[in-house]
Amino acid sequence: MKRKHVIYGLVIVVGAIFLFVVYYLYLGSTVPAGQHPLVRLNDANFDSLKKSFNDSADSVRVIVMLSPT
C-alpha cells in the first residue's frame, strides 16, 4: 500500500514538472505593451530577419541567441 502511494506521488511530481516545462517553453511567451511579439527563428522567417537586420544599417543592431544548454 505504501509503495503505491510513492508511485502516485512520483507520477504527480513528474506530471507537474512536465506541465511547467510545456508552459514555460510554449505558452509563456508574452511581452510588455509596445514591444514587438517574440519570434521563433526558423527557415520560413529567416529571410525576413535578414532583411530587417540589413535595412537598419544606420542604427545599433544586436542579435542575441540563447541556448538552454
KERODREN-251201 format. One record per residue (C-alpha): residue in one letter; x, y, z. Coordinates in pm, 1 decimal, decimal comma. Each point is the difference from the previous one (the first is absolute). Layout:
// residues N
(atom 'A'; (X; Y; Z))
...
// end
This chain:
// residues 69
(atom 'M'; (0,0; 0,0; 0,0))
(atom 'K'; (277,3; 243,8; 87,5))
(atom 'R'; (187,1; -75,1; -323,1))
(atom 'K'; (-310,2; 89,9; -201,4))
(atom 'H'; (-15,1; 341,4; 169,9))
(atom 'V'; (364,0; 66,7; -84,4))
(atom 'I'; (-60,4; -87,1; -365,5))
(atom 'Y'; (-307,5; 225,4; -13,5))
(atom 'G'; (200,2; 280,9; 156,6))
(atom 'L'; (280,5; -38,2; -253,7))
(atom 'V'; (-247,5; 0,0; -288,4))
(atom 'I'; (-156,1; 322,0; 130,3))
(atom 'V'; (339,6; 168,6; 43,6))
(atom 'V'; (122,2; -104,4; -346,4))
(atom 'G'; (-330,6; 112,2; -153,7))
(atom 'A'; (25,0; 339,1; 172,5))
(atom 'I'; (357,3; 47,9; -123,4))
(atom 'F'; (-104,1; -95,4; -353,4))
(atom 'L'; (-288,1; 248,2; 2,9))
(atom 'F'; (228,0; 275,6; 130,9))
(atom 'V'; (255,8; -64,6; -276,7))
(atom 'V'; (-270,0; 3,0; -269,5))
(atom 'Y'; (-141,6; 326,1; 137,6))
(atom 'Y'; (343,8; 159,7; 28,7))
(atom 'L'; (115,4; -96,0; -349,2))
(atom 'Y'; (-317,2; 32,8; -204,6))
(atom 'L'; (-274,5; 190,7; 180,1))
(atom 'G'; (181,3; 255,9; 213,7))
(atom 'S'; (133,9; 227,7; -270,4))
(atom 'T'; (-160,0; 335,4; 72,1))
(atom 'V'; (167,3; 336,5; -43,6))
(atom 'P'; (-56,6; 343,8; 155,0))
(atom 'A'; (-239,6; 241,5; -168,9))
(atom 'G'; (158,9; 180,0; -294,6))
(atom 'Q'; (259,8; -270,3; -68,9))
(atom 'H'; (-11,9; -213,1; -312,8))
(atom 'P'; (-112,5; -359,2; 61,7))
(atom 'L'; (261,7; -269,5; 48,8))
(atom 'V'; (96,8; -194,5; -311,6))
(atom 'R'; (138,0; -350,7; -26,0))
(atom 'L'; (269,0; -1,4; -266,9))
(atom 'N'; (-40,7; -268,8; -266,2))
(atom 'D'; (58,0; -48,3; -372,6))
(atom 'A'; (-331,3; 164,4; -92,6))
(atom 'N'; (71,9; 334,9; 169,1))
(atom 'F'; (379,4; 20,3; -24,0))
(atom 'D'; (-5,4; 215,1; -315,2))
(atom 'S'; (-230,2; 249,8; 173,0))
(atom 'L'; (245,4; 27,1; 290,5))
(atom 'K'; (292,1; 45,1; -238,9))
(atom 'K'; (-182,8; 276,2; -192,4))
(atom 'S'; (-100,9; 184,1; 319,0))
(atom 'F'; (354,6; -26,5; 133,3))
(atom 'N'; (158,5; 132,4; -318,5))
(atom 'D'; (-257,3; 279,9; -45,9))
(atom 'S'; (92,9; 156,9; 333,8))
(atom 'A'; (368,6; 49,9; -74,8))
(atom 'D'; (1,8; 352,3; 145,8))
(atom 'S'; (-101,4; -111,6; 349,7))
(atom 'V'; (138,9; -230,3; 265,8))
(atom 'R'; (-90,8; -360,8; -74,8))
(atom 'V'; (30,8; -287,9; 244,1))
(atom 'I'; (-101,0; -361,8; -47,5))
(atom 'V'; (0,2; -216,5; 310,4))
(atom 'M'; (-33,2; -374,9; -28,8))
(atom 'L'; (-69,0; -185,3; 324,0))
(atom 'S'; (44,1; -371,3; 35,3))
(atom 'P'; (-131,7; -213,6; 284,4))
(atom 'T'; (324,8; -197,2; 10,8))
// end
